[in-house]
Amino acid sequence: MRPEILSPAGDFEKLKSAVYFGADAVYLAGSHFGMRAASGNFTNEELKVAVDYCHKRGVKLYVTVNIMPRDGEYEALRDFLIFLGEIGVDAAIVSDLGVAALLKECAPNVPLHVSTQASVVSAAACRAWYALGATRVVLARELSLEAVKKICSDIPEDLEIECFVHGSMCIAYSGRCLLSQHYVQRDANRGACAQPCRWIYGSASALSMDVAEEKRREELLPVIEDGGDSFIMSSKDMCMIEHIPALVEAGIHSFKLEGRVRSAYYTAVVTNTYKMALDRYFADPWGYSFDPSLLRELESVSHREYGTGFFLKSPHEDANIVSEPGYIREKAYIATAVSDSDENGIATFVQRNKLIDGASVELLTPGKVGQPFTAQGLANEAGDPIESAPHPGMLFKLHVPFTVKAGDILRGGE
């Protein structure tokens, strides 16, 4: 069984990027009821267009309806679920029993996928959700790979298992956190997490056993620390690209990639990399060996330090806490091709970040790692030579020594 690659689509640009770079399915949210209020998300009209766009390209579309709604929200939720059934989404991702029951009542044609927010950690819980009509369960990220494998072998054959294999982890249990609510009254369980676990905390004084976030010095949190800044709550990003055979052999049906609030470039690179890894594995499972260039691809996007989550080591062995704050930023997202290259090898791009004539760049195209070259012969839209493309959104032309297709990405080189 070849697993599905399930990519994040925080807005339409990211959706197109995911589809172009090889996603088998995308997951996204409407304007309400999803766990990522900070991403662009989709209006009802945009959802209709997105479903049509994906289905015409053989890609499935799942909608997250995974907040924990209050009683006053159920009337609007009912209308939304009916709408999802009408436009033919491929599944609704749900964490709340009330929402699951309402989905069955209002949109029985929409498959029920159980969100990681439901914290499913056992085959027994999977079977219980299956009895309630679930066709897929997204397991909690706190499980080991051996536990996942055991669950996959102990559930009905037609119940699918989905696991996060790349992206942000949470210091709380599958996102169940009150820290954001404490600091800024933004409920993490209703899609509004401010990610205070990523903030920088330091000792309140030289003699203190407390820490405080740098902008909230009066709010002390007790902790034992030798001194200096503390990153006790900021998790590494999960990266399982080096363990594709083990993930496949565990019986996971869908490889989920986190990142709805990240860039279209991030979506492209991560989707493309995991697609290449799966293609290579299934082309020759017995002869497969990991290609380090795939990890270099994933290091080209903005990310925190990478780890393997809790798949391979328990929290007692490795808490997956970062050693440095913030993101590691690598290659710049320079432009996206808006045309195929012509017979002279010239393609038109739309600028995302400044490009200077003579710069080292790479072309990212589906199924390949970045192809390096020197940007020479930079021209404006009319074909006149220019020294740089400095303005966001401007169109420019560039001779590329490789075939370019609309949708390919130009990024910074070494």
N, C-alpha and C positions, 0 to 999 in steps of 0.2 A: 504494500500500500504506500503510495507516494503522498506525503503530507501536503496539505494546502498551505500556501504562503498568504497570510492575512495581514494586510498593511493598514496603517493609520491614515485617515483622510480628514484632517481638521477643517479643510475648506476645499473648494473646487480645484484650485491649483494643485493642492497636494493629492487629491483624488486622481487627477490626470497623470501626475507624476508616478503614482503607485501603479496605475494600470499600464502605463507605457513601459515601465521598467520591470514588469512581469508578475504583478500580484495576481493570485487566483481569486482573491476576494478582498474587499475593503470593509472597514468598520468606521462608522461616523455617527454623528448625533444630529437631531433636529435642534430647533431653537431652545427647547426646554427638555427636561427629564434625563439629560445625559450627565456623565460624571466629569466632563471637561468643559466647564463654562468659559474657560479662558481661550479656547480655540474658536475659530471663526464660526464653525457649525453651519447648518443648512436650514433655510426657511422651507416651508412646505413646498413651494413652487420649485425651489432648488433641489429638493429631495426627488421630486418627480423627474426632473431633468437628469439627476445623477443616476437614478435607477435605469433610465433608458440608455444613458451613456455606457454604463457598465454592462448591461445585458446585451447590447449590440456587439460588445467586444468579448463576450463569454466570461465575464467576471461577475461574481456574486457580490451583493451589497447587504451588509448587516447594520441595523440601527441600534445604538445603545439607548436603552430606556432603563437605566440601572441606578437611578437615585432612589432614596427611600422617601416616597412622597407622603405628605400629610393628607388628612381627610379632605381638606378644602381643594386639593388639586385633582381629585379623581374625575370630576366632570370634564375638565379640559383633557385629562389623560385619556379618558374614554374616546373622545373625539379624535385624538391623535392616533390611537391604536387602530381605530376604524380606518383612518386615512392610510396608515401603513399597509393594511390589508388591501385597500383599493389600488394602491400603486404597485403592489407586487414585490415588496422587499423580500429578501431571501431568509431573513430571520430577525427577531428582536432579541437583544441581549438584556436580560432581566435579572435582578438580584432579590427583589421583594416578592413574597408569596402573594400579596394582594394584587400586585401588577401581573404576576403570572396567571392568576385566576381571571383577571379582567381581560388579558390577552386571549385566553381560551374562549371567553364569552364573546368578545367584540371582533376578533380577527382570527378565527380558528384555522384559516389558511396560512397564517404566518408561523413558521417554526419557532419554538422556544429554545433559546440558548441561555444557559445559566451563567451569569457574570461571575468573575473572580471575586467581586464584592460579596458574594454569598458565602465565601470561605469554605468551599467544599474540599475536604481533605481525606475522604474515605470512599470506598466502593459502596458502602451502605448508604451514604448521602447521595451518591450518584444514582443508585437504584431508586431511592425515594423520589428524587426529582424526575426520573424516567417515568415512574408511576403517575406523576402529575402532568406528563405530556412533554417533557423536555426531550429534544433530539440531540443536544450537545451540552456538555458541561465544561466551563472554563475553570480549571483547577486553581486553587490558591497557590500563590507563588512561594509559599513556605515549605513545599514538599520537596523531598529528595527525588532523584531520578529513579531510584529503586522503588520508592513508594508509588510514583507515577506508573511505573511498569506493572506493579502489582495491581493497582486499580484498573488499568487497561485490560488485564487478564481476568478480572472478576466482575465484569459488568455485561449487560446484554450486548450482543454483537452490533446491533444497529444504534447503539448510543455512542456518539462521537466524543472524543476528548480533545480539548484545546489547551495549549499551554503557552504562556509568555516565554519567549526564548531570547529576546533582546530588548534592552531599554531600561528605563528608570525602575528602580525598586522603591519600596516604601518602608520607612522605619517602623510603622505600625503594622498591624496584621491585615494584609491585603487592603490597605487603604483606610482601615477603620481607625481614624485619628481625631483627637480633640484639640490638638495643639493650635491649629489654625483658628478654631473657634475661640480658644482662650485668648490669643493675641489680638486678632483683628475681626472677630465675630463673623468669620467666613467658614461655613460648614463644609468640611472635607467630604462628608457623606452625601452632599447635595450638589457636588460638582464645582465648588468654589474654593478649593484648597489654595492657600497662599504659599504653600511649601516652606513653612518656618523651619522644618528640619534641615533645610539647605542654608539657612542664615548662619552668619558667623557669630559664635559665642566666645566670650573671654571671661577671665576671672574678674570678679567685681573689685577685688583688691588683692594685694600680695599675700595677705593672710587668710583670704576667703576660701571656703570650700564650696562656694556657689559660683554659677556662671550666669551671665546675662547677655542677651542679644545686643549687638553693638548700638542699635538705635532705641533700645528699651532697657536702659541701665538700671531702672528702678525695679524691674521685675526679675527677681532672682530665682534661679533654679539650682537646687543642691546637686553637687557632683564632686567626686574625688578626682583631682587632676593635678599632675605635677607642676603645671604652670604653662603659660602661653595660651594660644587659642585652642578651642576644643571642637572636634568634628564628630562628637559621639553620636549624633543623630543623622548625619548625612550619608546615605547609602551610595555604594558604587553602582554604576550601570551594569546590568546583566549583559553578557556577551557569550553566546554558546556556539559561535561559528566554528570553533575547533572541535566540536563534539557532535557533528551532524549524524554520524553512524549510530551513536548511542541514543540520540533522540528518536531517530527513525525506528530503531529496534525496540524501543520502549512501547511503541504502538500508538504514539500521539498522532491524531488525525490532522491537526491544524497547528502550524507554527505562527504564533502571534507576535507581531513586532509593535512595541510601544512607541508613541510619539506623535499624538494628534496636535500637540501645541508646538511641535518643532517645525523646521522649514521644509519646503518642497524638495530642496536639495537633500536634506537628511532622509526623507522618505525614499527618494530615488536611489541613493547609495545603499541604504540598508536593504531595501527590497531587492535590488539588483544583486547584491552580494549573497544573500541567502538563496536567491534563485539560482545563481551560478553554482553554489555549493551543492544544492540538491540535484541539479542537472548532472554535475560531475559524479556524484555518488551513484545515481541511478543508471548512469551510462556504464559504470563498472564497479558495482558494490564491493567485489572481492579485491579489486586492485586499487580502491580509493585510498588516497593519502591527502592529508590537509595541505593546502597551498597557502603559505604565509602571506601571499599577496592579497588574499581575501581579508585577513586581519588588517593589513595596511589600508585597505579600502575603508573599513569601518573606523579606522583611526583618522580618516580624512574629514570626518564630520565632528561637529561640536558635541562633546560628551564628557561625562565624569570618568574617573578611573574605572576601568573595566574589571569585572569579576564574573563568577559563574553563578551568582545568586546562591540558593541553597540546594541546587541540583546535586552537587558533588561533595559538599561539606556542610555539616550542621552549623547552626549559629554558635554553638560552643567552640567549634574549631575555627570558624572564620565568620565574624559578624558582618563582613562586607562593608565596613565603614571606610570612607575615604581618608587619605592621609593629607590631602591638600584641598582647600575650599574651591568652589566654583567649577567652571567647565574648562576642559582642554580644547582649545580651538585650533583647528588645523587649516586645511586648504580653503581658500575663499571661494564662495559661489559667485562666479563672475557673470554668467549669461546663460540664456536658454535659446536654442536654435528655433527660429520660427519658420524656417524653410529648409528643404533639402539642399545639399550642395549642388551647384550647376556643373556643366561639363568642364568648367575651368577650376573646379574645386572650391568655389566661393559660396559661402552660406551667409544668410542673414540671421543676426542674433538680437535679442532684446536684453539690454544691460541690467544687471542686478548690483554689481560693484564695479568700481573703476578698473578699466583695462588700459594699459600703456603699450604702445607699439614696441615690439621687441621683448615683451615679457615672456617668461616661461609659463606655459599653461598645459592643461590636459583636457582631452575630450572624453566625456563619459557617455557611453552608448550601451544599450541593453545587451547583456551577455558578455561584456568585456570589462576588464579593469581599466582605469584611466590610461589613455594613450597620450604620452607627452610630446609636445612640439613647441616651437617658438612662434609667438604671434607676430607675424610680419605682414605688411601690406594692409594695415587697418584702414578702413574707409567708412565714410558716412553713408547714409541711406541712398544718396545720389551717386555714390561711387567715388567721391572725391577723397584723396588721402587725408588722414587726420593723425595727429600724434597720440591721441588718447580718446577713450569713450568715457567721459567723466560724469554723465548725467543719468540718474536712475530712470529706467524705462525707455531710454533712447535706443533706436535701432542702429545697428552698424553692420558692416560687411567684413568678412575675414576669409582669407585663403587658408584652408585646412588640408593637410596632407593625407587625411583619411576621409572616407565617405561619411557625410553628415546627413542625418534625418531630423526632420522637425521633432522637437522634444528632447534631443540630445542636450547635454549640459557641458558648458565650458567652465572650468575651475582653475584655481591657481596651481602652479607646478611646484617642483622642488626649489 
